[in-house]
Structures are given as C-alpha cells and as structure tokens.
C-alpha cells in the first residue's frame, strides 16, 4: 500500500499550534500515522460529508481522504464542543 501525503489546512495548523502541550504530542502522532493508514481503527465517517473523524480524548481531528491522488487533508483540529461548528 502506498504511503499517503499529509496536507494540513492553514487554519488547522493554527489550531494545532494552540493546543495544550499534552494533547499536541498525541495529535501530531495521530496525524503522522494517517500517512500509513488513513482509515485507522476507531475512525468514523461523518454522515452527509466526505470527511472522517478521529477521537483523541476530548479533541477531534477532521480530515478528508483522496484515494486517487493518495492524499489526506486535515481540515480541523479542535475540542469536541467546537469541532463541528462552521464546517
């Protein structure tokens, strides 16, 4: 299986930088793992959208997968209370 390219939206990069340091390491680790397995155990497809979600404690990573160009596009990283607003 080919390794996926990880692209992170500019706004998601800022959200990652603003995370507490304890969560930051876990989030970055999970994002890096998406390159080898874009649909890991525990990921969920969001209904009505072509996005997936990974849970990390109270935080969520929302991302899109494009299998044709082998790319994972991280769209949003936020606390579970805020992550689904304004998508």
N, C-alpha and C positions, 0 to 999 in steps of 0.2 A: 504494500500500500504506500502511495506517495505521501510525503510529508506536506501538510497544508501550510500555506503562508498566512501569518497572522498580521492583520491590519487593524489599527485601533483608531477610531474616530477622535478628532481633536478634542471634542468636549468630554469624551470618555477618558482621555489621557489626563485631563484636569481633574476629573472625578477620582481617578486612581491616585493621583498625587495628593489629594486632600483626605485620603483615608487614614484612619489611625494606624500606627506602625505595626501593631499586632495583626491586623486584618490585611494590611498592604502586602506582606510577605505571602500570605495564603492566596490572595487574589492573583498576584503575579505568577505564582507557581501554577495555579489552575489555568491561567491564560496560556502559559507556555505549554502545558500538557495538551491543549486543544490542537496543537500542530500535528501531533501523532494520532489523536483520537478526537475528532470534532463532535462526536456523539457519545460521550462517556456515560458510564452507569450513573443514573441519577439525574441526567439532564432531561428537561421537559420541553416539548414543542408548544409554543404559545398558540392558543386557538385563534383562528382568524388571521394569523400573520405567519410569515416565513421566518420567524425568529425562534431561538432556543434560549433556555434559561438554565443556569447552574446556581445552586444554593451554596453559600459559604457562611454558615452561621446566620446572622440577621441581614447579610448582604447578598445581592444578586448580581450576576453577570449576564447581560443580554447580548446575544450575538446572532449573526446570520451566517449561513454556510452556502458557499457557491462551489458545488462539486465540479462544474465544468472548468473553472479556472483554478481549482484547488486552493481556495482562499476562505479563511474565517475572518469575519469582520465584526469586531467588538463595537457595539453600539452604545451601551450604557452600563455603568457600574454604580450602584447606589444601595442605600439601606432599603429594606423591603417595603417600608412605608412610602417611599418616594419613587421607587424604580419604575412603576407602571404609569406614573403621571406623565402626560405630554409625550406620548410615543407617536 
